[in-house]
Amino acid sequence: MSARAGKAPHRRRGPGRARLGASGTLGGAWGYQIEFDFAGGDVSYNDLKVTYDLGPGTLQLGQFKVPQGMEELTSSNRISFIERASSQVFTDSRRIGLGYDQSGDNYHFAVMGYSHAIEDDPDADMPLGAAGRVTFNPIRGAQTLHLGASLSHERFDSDGREGVVRFRDRPESRPTEGTRLIDTGGLDAKSTTKGGLEFGFLSGPFHMSAEYLQADINGDGDQRDLTFDGWHVQAGYVLTGETRGYRPTGFRTVSPASPAGAWEIAARYSSVDLNDRDVRGGEQKNVTLALNYYATDNLRFMANYIMVDVEDSAAVEGFTGGATDEDSPNIFLARMQYNF
């Protein structure tokens, strides 16, 4: 990224990335899932869990995703854009915990109690949290309406030690350099409470969704209480007429109806505000345009053009040497994605 604000496009070539995993049964009602992520020369743990069919639902034990954020919970194999919306900066992703989820014809709910992630240092931070998410389909059929809500609460001082939370994000791209234009820095906290609302609509080749997330921080010591939020709205249209799949947990991918493949266009607007009181994490607004070609059920080619506008960000000031607190890069991304 240039060291000053500007309108010139910033073209990025993302690093190679691979995910390897396996899932299956362990006999009876028991199952398992393991997945590792290989990116930029590093290996990270994703899902490492055992499952047990309990009544109409499933019990999960191990590391898996905290049930919050429709976009976050949707697999990267199924989202319409190369990267998730910046509003997902508030979600906790994967943690070690115990959870239960259940789905019906027009509903889904999930609850989870959790602590730190496998790769975190448990001696330095032993959080304890709980989260729940519920979705409902008042309309399900030729047209589908998705409504959802989630809530999580996490404490950091259960053993007398304060915790540190930090929200930061790249502008909906993952360049090799990893430049982040919005960043709150480390914030002392006793606890966080996060809430989310979801909306989705599907009708033939058209689909759209919107999401709002808010994070409230209960400050510790000299750190006062803070509130940050973000939202996004996105829509897509499959030019070749296919309908995007759906389950009560969220949207699925596009399956080509012919050997010629399927074409999809999509657009997204997102906004994140990490400024409150004396914290200047920055305000970031993104407009993303996407063109996707689904060659087969497993192979797709994606192109994104992202127009970014960042204001009042101490992170940008640090990057530019204090010359400005604004930046407005344009970013082009392309990806070939194969899953099996």
N, C-alpha and C positions, 0 to 999 in steps of 0.2 A: 504494500500500500504506500502511496506517496506520503511525504511528511507534511502535507498541507491539504486543506480542503480543496476539492476540485470536482469537475464534472466528467473528466476523462474516464473511459471505461477501465476497470481493473480486471484483467483476465486471469483466472486462477486455474491451475491444474491440480486437482485434488490428489492425494496420495492413494496408492493402491490399497484395497481393503478386502478382507475376506472374513467370513464367519463360518466356523465349522462346529457342528453339533450333532447330537443324536437324541432320539426319544424312543420310548417303547414301554413294554410292560415288564413287571418284575414278578408276575404271577398273581392270580386272584384279582383283587381290586387295586393292587399297587402298580404304580408307574413311575417313570423318571424322565427328566429332560436335562441335558447338559449342552452348553454352548459357549464357545470362546471366540473372541474378536481379535483379528490380526490386522493392525493398521499402523502405518508409519514406523514399522520395525518393532512395535510393542505388542504384547499379548495381554488382554484383559479378560476378566471373568464376566460373563453375562448371566444366563440362567443356569443355576446348579440346584436342582430341587428333586424331591420325591413327591408323588401325589397319591392320594387315596380316595377312591369313589365312596362318598359318604352320603347316603340318602340320594336326593335328586341333584346334589352338587358335588364339588371336588374340594378336598382338603389339600393344602400345599405346605410343604416345609422345606426351607432352604433359602437360596437367594433368588428373587424374582422381582418383578416390577410392582411398586406401590400403586394401588388402584386410584390414580388421579391423572386427569388429562387425556381426553379422547385421542388427540394427536400423538401424545407420548406413548399410549398403550397400543396404537396401531403399528404393526410391523413396518420397517423401512421397505419391505418388499411390496407394500400395498399403498403407501402414501402417493399422492399425485405429484409431489415435488421432490427434488433431490434431498433436501433437508427439511426438518420439521420447522414449524413457525416459532419465532423468537418468544412468543407468549409461554412456551413450554419451559422457559428458564426457571420457573418456580416449582416444577415437579421434581420429585426425589429419585426418579428412575429406580434402580434396583437396590434392594436392601435385604439383609438376612432377617427372616421372620416366619410367622405362621399365619396362613390365610385360608379363607373359605370363599368360594364363589358358586353361583347357581344361575342358570339361564332357563328361560321359558320361551314360548312362542313370541311374546311381545315384551319381555322384560329381562333384565340382568342385574345382579347385585354382587358386590365383592367387598369383603372386609379383611383387614390385615393388621396385625401387631408386629412391629419391626424395631430393629436397632441399626447398627452401622452396616456399611457394605463390606464385602470380603477384603477389599484392597485398602480400607481405611485402617488407621492405627487405633485399636480398641483401648490402649492405655491412655491415649490423649483425649479420646472423645467416645463416650458411651451413651449415645442418645437413646431415648425410648419413645416410640411414637405409635399412633394408631390412625388408621385411615379407612374410609368407606366410600363407595361409589355405587350409584343406582342409575339405571337407564330404563326408559319406558317408551313404547311405540303406540301412541293413540291411533295411528293409521299404519297398517301393514298390509301390503299387497302390490297392486300395480303402481301405487305410490306409497312411499314409506316416510314417516315423520319420526325423528329421533329426538328425544329430550333426555337430558341427564344432569346430574349434580354430584359433587364430591366434596368431601371435607377431611382434612387431616390435622392432627395436632402432635407436636413433637417437643419433648422436654430435654434440656441439656444439663440441668443442675441437680439431678436426682441424688448424686453422691457428693454434693457440695462444690463441684467444679463448674465453672461457667463454660458455655459453648461459644463457638464462633461460626457464624453463617456468612455466606457470600453468594451474591447473585451476579453473574456475568455471562455474556454471550457474544458470539460472533454474528455478523449480519447475515444469518441464514445460509452460511457457507462454511465449509471446513477446509480452508486453505492450509498448505503445508506450514506456513508461518504461524498460524493460529492467532492472528491479530483479533483482539476483542476491543470493540469501540464503546461498550457500556460495561461498567464494573463498579459495584458498590464498595469493593474492598472488604476486608474482614470486619464483621460487626459482632460485638459481644452480645450474647442473647441468653435469656433464661429459657425461652420457648418460642416456637413459631406456630401460627395457625393459618392454614391455607384453605381457601374455598374456590370451587369452580362450577361454572354453568356451561352446558353444552346444547347445541342445536344442530340437527342435520336433516336434510331433505333429499330424497331420491325419487326421480321420475323418469323412466326410460333412460336415454343416454345422458340426461342432465343430473348433476349432483352438486350439492353445496353444503357447507357446514360453517359453524361459528362457535367460538369458545372464549370465555372470560375467566381469568384466574387472578386472585388477589392473595398477597402474603402479608400477614401482620406479624411484626417482631416485637416480642416483649423484651425490652432492653435490660441489660445487666450493668451494674455499676453506674458509670457516668453516661452510658448509652441510653438515650430515651427511646420510647416506643416509636416504631416506624411502620409505614404502610406503603407497599409497592403493588403495582398491578400491570396487567397486559391483556391484550385480546387480539383476535384475528378473525377474518371472514374470508372464505375461499369458495370458488365455484369452478366446475369443470364440465366439459361436454365431449362425449365420445363421438367423433365425426363419422365413424363407420357404423354407428347405431347400437353397439353393445351396451348393456347395462352393467354398471359397476356392482359387484356383489355386496351383500350386507348381512351382518349378524347383529344381535342386540348389543354386542360389545363394540361395534363400530363398522366402518366401511371395509370392504374387501377390495381385491384388485380387479382389473379388466381381463377377461378371457377372450381372445380373438375368436370370432365366429367363422373365419375363413383362413385358408393358408396364406392369404395376402397380408394377414395381420390386422391390427386395429390402431387407429390414430386418436389421440386425445389432446385437447387444449385446456388450459386451466390458468386461473389468475388468483392471486392472494394479496390481501392487505393486512399488515400486522403492525401493532403498536405496543411498545413496552416503556414504562415510566419507572426508572430507578432513582428518582429524586424525591427526597422528603426531608424536611428540616435542614440540617447541615450536611446531609449526605448527597453528593452530586454524582450518582452513578451514571446519569445520562438518560436522555429520551431518544428512542430509536423507532423510526417508522420505515417500513419496507414495502415496496410493491414488487411482486414477483410474477413474471409471465413464464408459462411452461408449455412445451411441446413434447409429447411422449409418443413413441412408436412401440407397440407391443408385438414383437415378431412371433412369439409363441407364448404359451402359458408361463414359461420359465425365463424368457429372454426379452429384455426391453432396452430401448435407447431413449435417453432423456436429455433435454436441453432447458436450462433456466436462465433468464435474464433478470437480475435483481437491482432495483434502484433504491438506494439507501439514503436516509436523511437522519443524521445524528446531531443533537443539540445539547448544550449545557452539560457536557461530559468531562469530568476530571480525567478519565482514562484517555480521551483524545488530547487533552492538554499535555499529559505526560508523554504521549506518543509524538506530539508535534513540538515538544520543548517549550510549552506554554504559549505558543504563538496564537492558538485558537482553541476553542472548546467545541467546534463544529466540524463535521466532515460529511461528504455526500458522494461516496464512491458508487460507481456502477460496476456490477460484477457479472461475468458470464461463466456458467458452469455447464459441463456435459458429463454424462455418465453412461457407460454400458453396464448393465446389471444382469447377472445370471444367478438363478437360485435353483436348488434341487433338493 
